[in-house]
Amino acid sequence: MTELTRRTAIYGIGSGGVAALAGCTDGTDPGAGDGDDGSDGDGEDGTGDGGDGDDGDDGGSVVTDTAVQQVGVALSGPAWNRESRRGFCVLFTEEDESWWLFDDVPAEVGEFVAATDFDESVLAYVESVGPTTCHNRIAFDEVDVEAGTLSASATVENTAGDDEACGEAITFSGALLRVTADPRPESLRLSVTDGWGETAELTGDEGVRDPARLDGFVRPESDPHTVPAPLDCEDASFGRHPSAYADGVSWGTGGGAGEDGGSALALRVVNPAYDGGDRAEALTFERGDDVRIELTNVSSRPVSVGNHGKYNVEAFTEAGWEDVRGAEDARFDYTDEAISHPPGETVAWEFTMTESGLVADENQPEGLRVCPDLQPGRYRFVFFGAADIAVAFDYVG
C-alpha cells in the first residue's frame, strides 16, 4: 500500500512513481474553454491489382477481385509509435466508429471509398513508415481469405528513380486494399514490412477512436458563475485530501502512466440526462443528479494506468482548487499497480451529486467523506493515475 498524506502525493504506478505530463494550465485555472495530399494508386486511375486473387473454382481462395488506392499520408495521425510498431491497420466491413479516418482524405481516396459495395466487398486500411521521403507507397501481395480472415502482405516501397534524390525524413504512408470475396471476410491479418525491412503481423484489432466523437465534454466554455469561500470543515480531526499533482493538469487528453506524453487517453464528463441540446446544460448538474466520468484509450496500443481510485474531486474556491473530500488524520492509502487498457476501451466512474454520492466509489480509500457540504460552483475530476487528466462541470445545488 502507498500512503498519501498532506505532505506526499503519489502519482501513477510503481513504488518509484513516474513523471507527470506537464499541464497546459496553472494551478488556479477554473476550467473554462475546450481541452481540444494523397498519391496516385497502383494503376493509372489510382487503383490496381492487390494480389493474384483466385476465383475459387479450384476450391482455393474465395477472393474474386482486388483493388488498391494509395492514400499517401497516415490518416490516423499517426496514432501509433513507430519505435514499437511496424504500422497500423483496420478492416472496414461497413461504416463504423473508425470511419472518421476518411473525413479529410483527398478526392480520389473519397471516391474509392464511396465506390465500395459493402454487400460484396471490404476495405483494409494500412499505415506504415520509412526512412526517406521516397518511402511513400505501400504494396500488397499474397491476398487471400481463409476461415473468415483476410490475409495479405503489405510492404513500404521506395519509389525513387535511378537519378532521384530522396530526403532523409521519417515518412508515414497509408493505402487502402479493397477485396471482393464470397463470403466476405470478418477479420484481418496483415504481414507489414516497414521501410527498414522490419516485419510484424498486425490485425484489425488495433483500431483507434476519434476523440471528437466520444460522448461528453471536457469543461464549460464560460467562467464559473459562483466562486465560494475556501473550504472549511468544523471537525478538527478532518484532513483534506491533497491535490496529487504539482504542475497543473492536462485538460481532456494525456498519456498513460509511465508515458512521456502524447494523447493516448481521453477523459470526458458525461451527463446521462443530456438530450443533445444546449452544451451548457450537459455540463450543469443539480443536487441528486448522476454524473459519469469516462476514460477512453483512443490510441492503437494498450495503455497502462494506475489504481482507478487515484483521483481528486475538487471545487474551485477563492483559495484555488480544493478537494471536497477528506478523512480522519488525512491518511489515504492507494495500491501501486499497473492496469492495462486495450485500444478503444472505456472505463467509467459514476457519482451522484450529494455528499455521500461523491464517496461511494469502491476504488476510493476507506474513511473518505465530504466536508463541508457541497456548495454551488465549478467542480473538476482529476485522474492522477495517468497524466493528471482533468474534466470540469458546474454544480448549481
C-alpha positions as CSV (number, residue, x, y, z in Angstrom):
1,M,0.0,0.0,0.0
2,T,1.1,3.6,-0.6
3,E,0.2,6.2,1.9
4,L,-0.9,9.6,0.6
5,T,-0.8,12.4,3.2
6,R,-0.9,16.1,3.1
7,R,2.9,16.2,2.6
8,T,3.2,13.4,0.0
9,A,1.2,12.8,-3.2
10,I,1.9,9.6,-5.1
11,Y,1.4,9.8,-8.9
12,G,0.9,7.0,-11.3
13,I,2.1,3.4,-10.7
14,G,5.0,1.6,-9.0
15,S,6.9,2.4,-5.9
16,G,9.2,4.7,-7.7
17,G,6.4,6.7,-9.3
18,V,6.6,8.3,-12.8
19,A,7.0,11.7,-14.2
20,A,3.8,13.7,-14.7
21,L,2.8,15.1,-18.1
22,A,3.2,18.9,-18.0
23,G,-0.2,20.6,-17.7
24,C,-1.5,23.3,-20.0
25,T,-3.0,25.4,-17.2
26,D,-1.8,26.9,-14.0
27,G,-2.9,25.9,-10.6
28,T,-5.9,28.3,-10.4
29,D,-7.4,27.8,-13.8
30,P,-11.2,27.5,-13.2
31,G,-11.6,25.2,-16.1
32,A,-13.0,27.4,-18.9
33,G,-12.6,26.6,-22.6
34,D,-12.1,23.5,-24.7
35,G,-9.5,20.9,-23.9
36,D,-9.3,20.4,-27.9
37,D,-2.0,15.0,-50.2
38,G,-2.6,11.7,-51.3
39,S,-0.7,10.0,-54.1
40,D,-1.9,8.1,-57.1
41,G,-2.7,4.4,-56.9
42,D,-1.1,1.4,-58.4
43,G,-2.7,1.8,-61.8
44,E,-3.3,4.8,-64.0
45,D,-6.6,5.5,-62.3
46,G,-5.4,5.2,-58.8
47,T,-6.4,1.6,-58.4
48,G,-4.7,-1.6,-59.2
49,D,-4.3,-5.3,-58.6
50,G,-3.6,-6.0,-55.0
51,G,-2.8,-9.7,-55.4
52,D,-3.3,-12.7,-57.6
53,G,-6.8,-13.3,-56.3
54,D,-8.3,-16.6,-57.3
55,D,-11.9,-17.1,-58.5
56,G,-12.3,-20.0,-56.1
57,D,-13.2,-22.6,-58.9
58,D,-10.5,-24.9,-57.7
59,G,-11.7,-24.9,-54.1
60,G,-9.0,-22.4,-53.0
61,S,-9.4,-18.7,-52.4
62,V,-12.8,-17.1,-52.2
63,V,-11.3,-13.7,-53.4
64,T,-12.9,-12.6,-56.8
65,D,-11.4,-9.1,-57.1
66,T,-8.9,-6.7,-55.5
67,A,-8.1,-3.0,-56.0
68,V,-5.6,-0.7,-54.3
69,Q,-5.7,3.0,-53.6
70,Q,-2.7,4.8,-52.3
71,V,-3.6,7.4,-49.6
72,G,-0.2,9.0,-49.1
73,V,-0.4,10.3,-45.6
74,A,-1.2,8.4,-42.4
75,L,-4.9,9.1,-41.7
76,S,-4.7,8.2,-38.0
77,G,-2.3,11.0,-37.2
78,P,-0.3,8.6,-36.9
79,A,-1.8,7.4,-33.6
80,W,1.0,4.8,-33.0
81,N,4.6,4.7,-32.0
82,R,6.9,3.7,-34.9
83,E,9.6,2.6,-32.5
84,S,7.4,-0.1,-31.0
85,R,5.2,-0.9,-34.0
86,R,5.7,-1.6,-37.7
87,G,2.3,0.1,-38.6
88,F,-1.4,0.1,-38.1
89,C,-4.4,-1.4,-39.9
90,V,-8.1,-1.7,-39.7
91,L,-10.8,-3.6,-41.6
92,F,-14.0,-1.9,-42.7
93,T,-17.0,-4.1,-43.4
94,E,-19.3,-1.1,-43.1
95,E,-19.4,2.4,-41.8
96,D,-18.3,2.2,-38.1
97,E,-16.7,4.3,-35.3
98,S,-13.4,4.3,-37.2
99,W,-14.9,5.9,-40.3
100,W,-13.6,9.3,-39.1
101,L,-10.3,8.3,-40.7
102,F,-11.8,9.3,-44.1
103,D,-13.1,12.7,-43.0
104,D,-10.4,14.7,-44.8
105,V,-9.0,12.4,-47.4
106,P,-8.1,13.6,-51.0
107,A,-10.9,13.4,-53.5
108,E,-9.6,10.3,-55.3
109,V,-9.5,8.4,-52.0
110,G,-13.0,9.5,-51.1
111,E,-14.2,8.3,-54.5
112,F,-12.5,5.0,-54.0
113,V,-14.2,4.5,-50.6
114,A,-17.6,5.6,-51.9
115,A,-17.3,3.1,-54.8
116,T,-17.0,0.2,-52.4
117,D,-20.1,-2.0,-52.2
118,F,-20.1,-3.4,-48.7
119,D,-22.6,-6.0,-49.6
120,E,-19.8,-7.7,-51.6
121,S,-16.5,-6.2,-50.5
122,V,-14.5,-4.9,-47.6
123,L,-11.8,-2.3,-47.2
124,A,-8.5,-2.9,-45.4
125,Y,-6.6,0.3,-44.5
126,V,-2.9,0.1,-43.5
127,E,-0.3,2.6,-42.4
128,S,3.5,2.1,-42.1
129,V,6.6,4.2,-42.2
130,G,10.0,4.5,-43.9
131,P,13.3,6.4,-43.5
132,T,13.1,8.8,-46.6
133,T,10.6,10.9,-48.4
134,C,10.7,8.3,-51.2
135,H,9.3,5.6,-49.0
136,N,5.8,6.7,-49.7
137,R,4.0,3.8,-51.2
138,I,2.5,0.5,-49.8
139,A,2.3,-2.5,-52.0
140,F,0.1,-5.6,-51.3
141,D,0.7,-9.2,-52.1
142,E,-0.5,-12.7,-51.2
143,V,-4.1,-11.5,-50.8
144,D,-6.3,-14.3,-49.5
145,V,-9.4,-15.1,-47.5
146,E,-9.5,-18.2,-45.3
147,A,-11.8,-19.1,-42.5
148,G,-13.3,-15.6,-42.5
149,T,-9.9,-13.8,-42.2
150,L,-8.5,-11.5,-44.9
151,S,-4.7,-12.0,-45.0
152,A,-2.1,-10.2,-47.1
153,S,1.4,-8.8,-47.0
154,A,1.9,-5.0,-47.1
155,T,5.3,-3.6,-47.8
156,V,6.6,0.0,-47.8
157,E,8.3,0.7,-51.1
158,N,10.9,3.2,-52.2
159,T,9.5,4.8,-55.3
160,A,12.7,6.8,-56.3
161,G,14.0,6.6,-59.8
162,D,17.7,5.9,-60.5
163,D,18.5,9.6,-60.6
164,E,16.1,10.8,-58.0
165,A,17.4,12.2,-54.7
166,C,15.4,11.3,-51.5
167,G,15.2,13.5,-48.4
168,E,16.1,11.8,-45.1
169,A,12.9,12.2,-43.2
170,I,10.6,9.8,-41.3
171,T,7.7,9.4,-43.7
172,F,4.4,7.8,-42.9
173,S,2.2,6.5,-45.7
174,G,-1.2,4.8,-46.0
175,A,-3.1,2.7,-48.5
176,L,-6.4,1.0,-49.0
177,L,-7.0,-2.5,-50.2
178,R,-10.5,-3.4,-51.5
179,V,-11.3,-7.1,-51.5
180,T,-14.4,-8.7,-53.0
181,A,-15.0,-12.2,-51.7
182,D,-17.8,-14.6,-51.1
183,P,-18.3,-14.9,-48.2
184,R,-16.8,-11.5,-47.1
185,P,-14.1,-11.7,-44.5
186,E,-14.8,-10.5,-41.0
187,S,-11.3,-10.1,-39.6
188,L,-7.9,-9.0,-40.8
189,R,-4.3,-10.3,-40.5
190,L,-1.5,-8.4,-42.3
191,S,2.2,-9.0,-42.5
192,V,3.5,-5.4,-42.6
193,T,7.1,-4.6,-43.6
194,D,8.3,-1.0,-43.0
195,G,10.9,1.0,-44.9
196,W,13.7,-0.5,-42.8
197,G,12.7,-4.0,-43.8
198,E,11.3,-4.9,-40.3
199,T,8.2,-7.1,-40.5
200,A,5.4,-7.7,-38.0
201,E,2.0,-9.3,-38.1
202,L,-0.9,-6.9,-37.4
203,T,-4.6,-7.4,-37.0
204,G,-7.6,-5.1,-37.3
205,D,-7.9,-5.1,-33.5
206,E,-5.6,-2.2,-33.1
207,G,-8.3,0.4,-34.1
208,V,-8.2,3.9,-32.9
209,R,-11.1,6.0,-31.7
210,D,-11.7,9.7,-32.7
211,P,-11.7,11.8,-29.5
212,A,-14.0,14.3,-31.2
213,R,-16.7,11.6,-31.4
214,L,-16.6,10.5,-27.8
215,D,-19.6,11.1,-25.6
216,G,-19.4,14.0,-23.2
217,F,-17.3,17.2,-22.9
218,V,-14.1,18.4,-21.3
219,R,-15.2,21.6,-19.5
220,P,-17.6,24.5,-19.6
221,E,-16.8,27.3,-22.1
222,S,-17.6,30.1,-19.6
223,D,-16.0,31.2,-16.4
224,P,-17.7,29.9,-13.2
225,H,-20.8,31.8,-12.1
226,T,-20.0,31.3,-8.4
227,V,-16.7,31.1,-6.6
228,P,-17.2,30.0,-2.9
229,A,-15.0,30.9,0.1
230,P,-12.2,28.4,0.9
231,L,-13.5,25.1,2.2
232,D,-13.6,24.9,6.0
233,C,-14.6,21.7,7.9
234,E,-15.7,22.2,11.5
235,D,-14.4,18.8,12.5
236,A,-10.8,19.3,13.8
237,S,-9.9,15.7,13.0
238,F,-10.8,16.1,9.3
239,G,-7.8,16.2,7.0
240,R,-8.5,17.3,3.4
241,H,-7.3,15.1,0.5
242,P,-4.3,16.8,-1.1
243,S,-4.0,17.7,-4.8
244,A,-1.9,14.8,-6.2
245,Y,-0.2,16.8,-8.9
246,A,2.4,19.5,-8.9
247,D,2.4,21.4,-12.3
248,G,-1.2,21.8,-13.3
249,V,-3.5,19.4,-15.2
250,S,-3.9,18.3,-18.8
251,W,-7.5,19.1,-19.9
252,G,-9.2,16.2,-21.6
253,T,-6.3,14.3,-23.1
254,G,-3.0,12.8,-22.0
255,G,-0.6,9.9,-21.9
256,G,-0.9,6.8,-19.7
257,A,1.1,6.2,-16.5
258,G,4.7,5.9,-17.5
259,E,4.2,7.7,-20.8
260,D,6.4,10.7,-21.8
261,G,3.3,12.5,-23.2
262,G,1.0,12.2,-26.2
263,S,-2.7,11.8,-26.3
264,A,-3.3,8.1,-25.7
265,L,-6.1,8.8,-23.2
266,A,-9.3,10.9,-23.4
267,L,-11.3,11.9,-20.4
268,R,-14.9,13.2,-20.7
269,V,-17.6,14.2,-18.3
270,V,-20.9,12.7,-19.4
271,N,-24.4,13.8,-18.3
272,P,-26.7,10.7,-18.5
273,A,-29.7,13.0,-18.7
274,Y,-28.4,15.1,-21.6
275,D,-30.6,15.1,-24.6
276,G,-28.2,16.6,-27.1
277,G,-29.4,20.1,-26.8
278,D,-27.5,23.0,-25.2
279,R,-23.9,22.1,-24.3
280,A,-24.1,24.2,-21.1
281,E,-26.9,22.0,-19.9
282,A,-24.8,18.9,-20.4
283,L,-22.2,20.4,-18.0
284,T,-24.7,21.6,-15.4
285,F,-25.8,19.4,-12.5
286,E,-28.2,19.8,-9.7
287,R,-28.3,18.1,-6.3
288,G,-29.0,14.4,-6.7
289,D,-28.1,14.3,-10.4
290,D,-25.9,11.5,-11.7
291,V,-22.6,12.3,-13.3
292,R,-20.3,9.9,-15.2
293,I,-16.6,10.4,-15.9
294,E,-15.3,8.3,-18.8
295,L,-11.7,7.5,-19.7
296,T,-11.0,6.0,-23.1
297,N,-7.9,4.7,-24.7
298,V,-8.0,6.4,-28.1
299,S,-4.6,5.1,-29.3
300,S,-3.8,1.9,-31.2
301,R,-1.8,0.4,-28.4
302,P,-2.5,-0.9,-24.9
303,V,-2.1,1.8,-22.3
304,S,-1.4,1.3,-18.6
305,V,-2.8,3.5,-15.8
306,G,-2.6,3.4,-12.0
307,N,-5.2,2.5,-9.4
308,H,-8.6,3.6,-10.6
309,G,-9.1,5.3,-7.2
310,K,-6.3,7.8,-7.8
311,Y,-8.3,10.9,-8.5
312,N,-9.2,14.2,-6.9
313,V,-12.8,15.7,-6.8
314,E,-12.3,19.4,-6.4
315,A,-14.2,22.6,-6.1
316,F,-12.8,26.0,-7.4
317,T,-12.8,28.3,-4.4
318,E,-11.2,31.7,-3.6
319,A,-8.2,29.7,-2.5
320,G,-8.0,27.8,-5.8
321,W,-8.8,24.2,-6.5
322,E,-9.6,22.2,-3.3
323,D,-10.6,18.6,-2.9
324,V,-14.1,18.4,-1.3
325,R,-13.2,15.0,0.4
326,G,-11.0,14.1,3.3
327,A,-10.6,11.7,6.1
328,E,-9.6,11.5,9.8
329,D,-5.9,12.3,10.3
330,A,-5.5,12.9,6.5
331,R,-4.4,9.3,5.8
332,F,-5.2,8.0,2.3
333,D,-3.9,4.5,1.1
334,Y,-3.6,3.5,-2.6
335,T,-2.2,0.4,-4.0
336,D,0.6,0.6,-6.6
337,E,-0.4,-1.3,-9.7
338,A,-0.5,-1.1,-13.5
339,I,-3.9,-1.6,-15.1
340,S,-3.7,-2.2,-18.9
341,H,-6.5,-0.9,-21.1
342,P,-6.6,-2.2,-24.7
343,P,-7.2,0.1,-27.7
344,G,-10.7,1.6,-27.7
345,E,-11.6,0.5,-24.1
346,T,-13.6,2.9,-21.9
347,V,-13.7,2.8,-18.1
348,A,-16.1,4.9,-16.1
349,W,-16.6,6.4,-12.7
350,E,-20.2,7.1,-11.7
351,F,-21.2,9.5,-9.0
352,T,-24.4,11.2,-7.5
353,M,-24.1,14.9,-6.7
354,T,-24.6,14.5,-2.9
355,E,-22.1,14.3,-0.1
356,S,-22.4,10.5,0.2
357,G,-22.7,10.0,-3.6
358,L,-19.2,11.5,-4.2
359,V,-17.5,9.0,-1.9
360,A,-19.5,5.8,-2.9
361,D,-16.8,4.6,-5.4
362,E,-15.4,1.2,-4.3
363,N,-12.0,2.2,-5.5
364,Q,-11.5,5.0,-3.0
365,P,-9.6,4.8,0.3
366,E,-11.6,4.0,3.4
367,G,-13.0,6.7,5.6
368,L,-13.4,9.4,2.9
369,R,-16.2,11.9,3.4
370,V,-17.2,15.3,2.1
371,C,-16.8,18.3,4.5
372,P,-18.3,20.9,4.4
373,D,-21.4,20.2,2.5
374,L,-21.4,20.7,-1.3
375,Q,-21.7,24.3,-2.4
376,P,-22.7,25.7,-5.9
377,G,-19.7,26.3,-8.2
378,R,-17.2,24.8,-10.6
379,Y,-16.1,21.3,-9.9
380,R,-13.4,19.1,-11.6
381,F,-12.3,15.5,-11.6
382,V,-8.5,14.9,-11.9
383,F,-7.3,11.4,-12.6
384,F,-3.7,11.3,-11.3
385,G,-3.4,7.5,-12.0
386,A,-2.4,8.7,-15.5
387,A,-1.1,12.0,-16.7
388,D,-3.1,14.2,-14.4
389,I,-6.0,14.4,-16.9
390,A,-9.0,16.6,-15.8
391,V,-12.5,17.5,-16.8
392,A,-14.8,20.1,-15.2
393,F,-18.5,20.8,-14.7
394,D,-20.8,23.2,-12.8
395,Y,-22.9,22.3,-9.8
396,V,-25.9,24.6,-9.0
397,G,-27.2,22.9,-5.9
